[in-house]
Amino acid sequence: MTDRRTAQEVAVQAPEHEPGRSRTPFGEVYEEHVDAVLGFVTRRTGDPYLAADLTADVFVAALEGFEGYDVGRGTHLMWLYGIARNTLASHARHAAREREAVAAVSGRRLLDEQDVLRFEERIDAEREARELIARHAVLSEPLRAVIDLVVVDGLSTKEAAKVLRISQATARVRLHRARSALRAGGTTTPSTFSSPVAEVTR
């Protein structure tokens, strides 16, 4: 992260009124949506400390782009979710590069016997959840993005389409395909599906 300000500090430093297309002050946007954005990020990282840092980054980016916010692209929350997706993707790319660098220098840690036993116990205890997560993991990114927004984050299909900048019809098709894929090969249905990160970090 290049800017270590907290999200609250960003809101305090924001202008009183958004110039141009909306008269809603940035501080009000922050107060209304910070919890939702934090939850959105936390569900995708599983680390509350990292989520707090990334949420601050989301609001830094939102403040920088607030003058150009276009109400035609959806609500403030939909706009913030779009920024959060980009922030998470950027962090994932950076983290992957770091892991590759560490692996190149030190190699991979070998599992000892106790590690293997704990891992096997966890698989046995969470078999059904892990099967669902595996099916979720092999979904294409477009299908996974829609079902996460609708099922995990509780958005409507219309709202998810706004976040992803696709038509509502396309979002409905992708959601249907994702649900069909998740049902295949198991009895767990998407109605009981929660964040893959949450499942594996319980």
C-alpha positions as CSV (number, residue, x, y, z in Angstrom):
1,M,0.0,0.0,0.0
2,T,1.4,3.4,-0.9
3,D,-1.0,5.4,1.3
4,R,-1.3,4.3,4.9
5,R,-4.1,6.6,5.9
6,T,-7.1,5.0,7.6
7,A,-10.5,5.1,6.0
8,Q,-11.7,7.4,8.7
9,E,-8.9,9.9,8.1
10,V,-9.8,9.8,4.4
11,A,-13.4,10.7,5.2
12,V,-12.4,13.6,7.5
13,Q,-10.1,15.1,4.8
14,A,-12.8,14.8,2.1
15,P,-14.5,17.9,0.7
16,E,-17.8,18.9,2.2
17,H,-19.7,18.4,-1.1
18,E,-19.1,16.4,-4.2
19,P,-18.6,18.7,-7.1
20,G,-20.5,18.0,-10.3
21,R,-22.9,15.1,-10.5
22,S,-23.9,14.5,-6.9
23,R,-24.3,16.8,-3.9
24,T,-23.8,14.0,-1.4
25,P,-20.7,14.8,0.8
26,F,-18.0,12.2,0.7
27,G,-18.1,11.9,4.5
28,E,-21.7,10.8,4.3
29,V,-20.8,8.2,1.7
30,Y,-18.1,6.9,3.9
31,E,-20.2,6.7,7.1
32,E,-23.1,5.0,5.3
33,H,-21.0,2.4,3.4
34,V,-17.7,1.7,5.3
35,D,-19.1,-1.3,7.2
36,A,-20.5,-2.9,4.0
37,V,-17.2,-2.3,2.1
38,L,-15.2,-3.7,5.1
39,G,-17.4,-6.8,5.1
40,F,-17.0,-7.2,1.3
41,V,-13.2,-7.1,1.6
42,T,-13.1,-9.2,4.8
43,R,-15.0,-12.1,3.1
44,R,-12.5,-12.1,0.4
45,T,-9.3,-12.0,2.5
46,G,-10.2,-13.8,5.7
47,D,-7.8,-11.4,7.6
48,P,-9.4,-8.6,9.5
49,Y,-6.2,-6.6,9.7
50,L,-5.5,-6.9,6.0
51,A,-9.1,-6.1,5.3
52,A,-8.9,-2.9,7.3
53,D,-5.9,-1.8,5.4
54,L,-7.4,-2.6,2.0
55,T,-10.7,-0.9,3.0
56,A,-8.7,2.3,3.7
57,D,-7.1,1.9,0.2
58,V,-10.6,1.6,-1.3
59,F,-11.7,4.9,0.3
60,V,-8.5,6.6,-0.7
61,A,-9.1,5.6,-4.3
62,A,-12.8,6.6,-4.0
63,L,-11.9,10.0,-2.7
64,E,-9.4,10.6,-5.5
65,G,-12.1,9.6,-8.1
66,F,-15.1,11.1,-6.3
67,E,-15.4,14.2,-8.6
68,G,-15.9,11.9,-11.6
69,Y,-18.5,9.6,-9.9
70,D,-21.3,9.0,-12.3
71,V,-24.7,8.2,-10.8
72,G,-25.7,6.5,-14.0
73,R,-23.3,3.7,-13.1
74,G,-25.2,2.7,-10.0
75,T,-25.4,3.7,-6.3
76,H,-22.4,4.8,-4.2
77,L,-22.2,1.3,-2.8
78,M,-22.1,-0.3,-6.2
79,W,-19.4,2.1,-7.2
80,L,-17.4,1.3,-4.0
81,Y,-17.7,-2.4,-4.6
82,G,-16.2,-1.9,-8.0
83,I,-13.3,-0.1,-6.5
84,A,-12.9,-2.8,-3.9
85,R,-12.7,-5.5,-6.6
86,N,-9.9,-3.6,-8.3
87,T,-8.1,-3.1,-5.0
88,L,-8.3,-6.8,-4.1
89,A,-7.1,-7.8,-7.5
90,S,-4.1,-5.5,-7.3
91,H,-3.3,-6.8,-3.8
92,A,-3.6,-10.4,-5.0
93,R,-1.1,-9.7,-7.9
94,H,1.3,-8.1,-5.5
95,A,1.0,-11.0,-2.9
96,A,1.6,-13.6,-5.7
97,R,4.8,-11.8,-6.7
98,E,6.0,-11.8,-3.1
99,R,5.2,-15.5,-2.7
100,E,7.1,-16.3,-5.8
101,A,10.1,-14.3,-4.6
102,V,10.1,-16.0,-1.2
103,A,9.8,-19.5,-2.8
104,A,12.7,-18.8,-5.1
105,V,14.9,-17.9,-2.2
106,S,13.9,-20.3,0.6
107,G,12.0,-23.1,-1.1
108,R,8.8,-24.6,0.3
109,R,8.3,-25.7,3.9
110,L,7.7,-29.5,4.1
111,L,4.8,-30.7,6.1
112,D,5.6,-32.8,9.2
113,E,3.5,-35.7,10.4
114,Q,1.4,-33.6,12.8
115,D,0.6,-31.2,10.0
116,V,-0.6,-34.0,7.8
117,L,-2.8,-35.4,10.6
118,R,-4.4,-32.0,11.3
119,F,-5.0,-31.5,7.6
120,E,-6.7,-34.9,7.2
121,E,-8.9,-34.3,10.2
122,R,-10.0,-31.0,8.8
123,I,-10.8,-32.5,5.4
124,D,-12.9,-35.2,7.2
125,A,-14.8,-32.7,9.3
126,E,-15.5,-30.3,6.4
127,R,-15.8,-32.6,3.5
128,E,-19.1,-31.3,2.1
129,A,-18.0,-27.6,2.4
130,R,-14.7,-28.4,0.7
131,E,-16.4,-30.1,-2.2
132,L,-18.5,-27.0,-2.7
133,I,-15.5,-24.7,-2.4
134,A,-13.7,-26.9,-5.0
135,R,-16.6,-26.5,-7.4
136,H,-16.6,-22.8,-6.7
137,A,-12.8,-22.5,-7.4
138,V,-13.1,-24.0,-10.9
139,L,-15.8,-21.6,-12.0
140,S,-14.7,-19.1,-14.5
141,E,-14.0,-15.6,-13.0
142,P,-17.1,-14.1,-14.6
143,L,-19.4,-16.7,-13.1
144,R,-17.6,-16.6,-9.7
145,A,-17.9,-12.8,-9.6
146,V,-21.6,-12.8,-10.1
147,I,-22.5,-15.6,-7.7
148,D,-20.2,-14.1,-5.0
149,L,-21.9,-10.7,-5.3
150,V,-25.5,-12.2,-5.3
151,V,-25.1,-15.1,-2.8
152,V,-22.3,-13.9,-0.5
153,D,-22.8,-10.2,-0.5
154,G,-26.6,-10.2,-0.9
155,L,-26.9,-8.0,-3.9
156,S,-29.7,-8.3,-6.4
157,T,-28.9,-9.4,-9.9
158,K,-29.4,-5.9,-11.1
159,E,-27.0,-4.5,-8.5
160,A,-24.4,-7.1,-9.3
161,A,-24.6,-6.2,-13.0
162,K,-23.9,-2.6,-12.1
163,V,-20.8,-3.6,-10.1
164,L,-19.5,-5.7,-12.9
165,R,-20.6,-3.3,-15.7
166,I,-22.5,-5.9,-17.6
167,S,-26.1,-6.1,-18.6
168,Q,-28.7,-7.5,-16.2
169,A,-29.5,-10.2,-18.8
170,T,-25.9,-11.3,-18.9
171,A,-25.7,-11.3,-15.1
172,R,-28.8,-13.6,-14.9
173,V,-27.3,-16.0,-17.4
174,R,-24.0,-16.2,-15.5
175,L,-25.8,-16.6,-12.2
176,H,-27.8,-19.5,-13.5
177,R,-24.7,-21.2,-15.0
178,A,-22.8,-20.7,-11.7
179,R,-25.6,-22.2,-9.6
180,S,-25.9,-25.1,-12.0
181,A,-22.1,-25.8,-11.7
182,L,-22.2,-25.6,-7.9
183,R,-25.1,-28.1,-7.7
184,A,-23.3,-30.6,-10.0
185,G,-21.7,-33.5,-8.2
186,G,-23.1,-32.8,-4.7
187,T,-26.1,-32.2,-2.6
188,T,-25.1,-28.8,-1.2
189,T,-27.0,-25.9,-3.0
190,P,-25.9,-22.4,-3.5
191,S,-28.6,-21.2,-1.0
192,T,-26.4,-22.5,1.7
193,F,-23.1,-21.3,0.2
194,S,-21.0,-18.7,2.1
195,S,-17.7,-17.2,1.3
196,P,-15.0,-19.8,0.4
197,V,-12.6,-17.9,2.6
198,A,-14.9,-18.0,5.5
199,E,-15.4,-21.7,5.1
200,V,-11.8,-22.7,5.1
201,T,-10.7,-20.3,7.9
202,R,-13.3,-21.3,10.5
